[in-house]
Amino acid sequence: MENHWFMLTAFSLAVFRLSRLIVFDKITAFLRSPFHQEIAVKNEAGEEEIYIEIKGKGLQAFIGELISCYWCTGVWCSIILYVFYQAWPQGAEPVIFILALAGLGGIIEACVSKLLD
C-alpha cells in the first residue's frame, strides 16, 4: 500500500510540473505560439501585464483554449502520463520522477521566495 501513496505523490508532482511547463514556461512558448498571441499592456501602476489572445478557429482555437487553461492541461497531462506509464513503465518512471522532482523543487523555491520577500 505504501507504493500506491508514493506513486500518487510522484504522479501528482509530475502532472503539476508538466502542466506548468506547457501552460506558463518560456521554454515551451514555441508550442503555444501557433495557438496564442501574447499581448503586453501597461496597467495603471505602469507595470506590464501579459494577456493571451487565442488564434484561429476550429481545432486551432480549441487547442489554444485547452493549453491556456491550467486545469484542462492538467487533466490531459494526467491522462498522457498514466497511459505512458501503463504502456511502458520502465520508460515512464524516469520521466515521471524527473518531473516530480522538478515540481517539488519549484514548490520549495516558491515557498522560500515568499518567506524571503
C-alpha positions as CSV (number, residue, x, y, z in Angstrom):
1,M,0.0,0.0,0.0
2,E,2.9,2.4,0.7
3,N,3.9,2.2,-3.0
4,H,0.5,3.5,-4.1
5,W,0.9,6.6,-2.0
6,F,4.4,7.1,-3.3
7,M,3.2,6.8,-6.9
8,L,0.3,9.1,-6.3
9,T,2.6,11.7,-4.9
10,A,5.1,11.3,-7.8
11,F,2.3,11.4,-10.4
12,S,0.8,14.5,-8.7
13,L,4.0,16.4,-8.7
14,A,4.9,15.3,-12.3
15,V,1.5,16.4,-13.6
16,F,1.9,19.7,-11.7
17,R,5.3,20.3,-13.3
18,L,4.3,19.2,-16.8
19,S,1.2,21.3,-16.8
20,R,3.1,24.4,-15.7
21,L,5.7,23.6,-18.4
22,I,3.1,23.6,-21.1
23,V,1.0,26.5,-20.0
24,F,3.4,29.0,-18.5
25,D,7.1,28.4,-19.1
26,K,9.0,30.4,-21.6
27,I,10.9,27.3,-22.9
28,T,7.7,26.0,-24.4
29,A,6.5,29.2,-25.9
30,F,7.2,27.8,-29.3
31,L,4.5,25.1,-28.6
32,R,1.9,27.8,-27.7
33,S,2.8,30.3,-30.4
34,P,0.7,28.7,-33.2
35,F,-2.3,28.9,-30.9
36,H,-1.8,32.0,-28.7
37,Q,-0.8,35.6,-29.3
38,E,0.6,37.4,-26.2
39,I,-0.4,41.0,-25.8
40,A,1.5,43.3,-23.4
41,V,-0.5,46.0,-21.8
42,K,0.7,48.6,-19.2
43,N,-1.6,48.7,-16.1
44,E,-2.4,51.8,-14.1
45,A,0.8,51.3,-11.9
46,G,2.9,51.3,-15.1
47,E,3.7,47.6,-14.8
48,E,3.5,45.4,-17.9
49,E,0.8,42.7,-17.9
50,I,0.6,39.9,-20.5
51,Y,-2.7,38.8,-21.9
52,I,-3.3,35.8,-24.2
53,E,-5.4,36.1,-27.3
54,I,-6.5,32.7,-28.8
55,K,-5.7,32.4,-32.5
56,G,-7.8,30.9,-35.3
57,K,-11.0,29.0,-35.3
58,G,-12.0,25.3,-35.0
59,L,-9.3,23.0,-34.0
60,Q,-6.6,25.7,-33.6
61,A,-8.9,27.7,-31.3
62,F,-9.8,24.5,-29.4
63,I,-6.2,23.7,-28.8
64,G,-5.4,27.3,-27.9
65,E,-8.2,27.3,-25.3
66,L,-7.0,23.9,-24.0
67,I,-3.4,24.9,-23.4
68,S,-4.3,28.3,-21.9
69,C,-6.3,26.5,-19.2
70,Y,-4.1,25.1,-16.4
71,W,-6.8,22.8,-15.2
72,C,-7.6,21.4,-18.7
73,T,-4.0,20.9,-19.5
74,G,-3.6,19.1,-16.1
75,V,-6.3,16.6,-17.0
76,W,-4.7,15.8,-20.3
77,C,-1.2,15.6,-18.8
78,S,-2.6,13.2,-16.2
79,I,-4.0,11.0,-19.0
80,I,-0.9,11.1,-21.0
81,L,1.4,10.3,-18.1
82,Y,-0.8,7.5,-16.9
83,V,-1.2,5.9,-20.4
84,F,2.6,6.2,-20.9
85,Y,3.2,4.5,-17.5
86,Q,0.8,1.7,-18.3
87,A,2.2,1.1,-21.8
88,W,5.9,1.3,-20.8
89,P,6.6,1.6,-17.0
90,Q,10.4,1.3,-17.4
91,G,10.5,4.3,-19.7
92,A,7.8,6.3,-18.0
93,E,9.2,6.1,-14.4
94,P,12.3,8.2,-15.0
95,V,10.3,10.8,-16.8
96,I,7.7,10.9,-14.0
97,F,10.3,11.1,-11.3
98,I,12.3,13.8,-13.0
99,L,9.1,15.9,-13.5
100,A,8.1,15.1,-9.8
101,L,11.5,16.3,-8.5
102,A,11.3,19.4,-10.7
103,G,7.8,20.1,-9.4
104,L,8.8,19.7,-5.8
105,G,11.8,21.9,-6.4
106,G,9.5,24.6,-7.9
107,I,7.2,24.4,-4.9
108,I,10.1,24.7,-2.5
109,E,11.5,27.7,-4.5
110,A,8.1,29.4,-4.4
111,C,7.9,28.9,-0.6
112,V,11.4,30.2,0.0
113,S,10.8,33.2,-2.2
114,K,7.6,34.0,-0.3
115,L,9.5,33.7,3.0
116,L,12.3,36.0,1.9
117,D,10.0,38.7,0.4
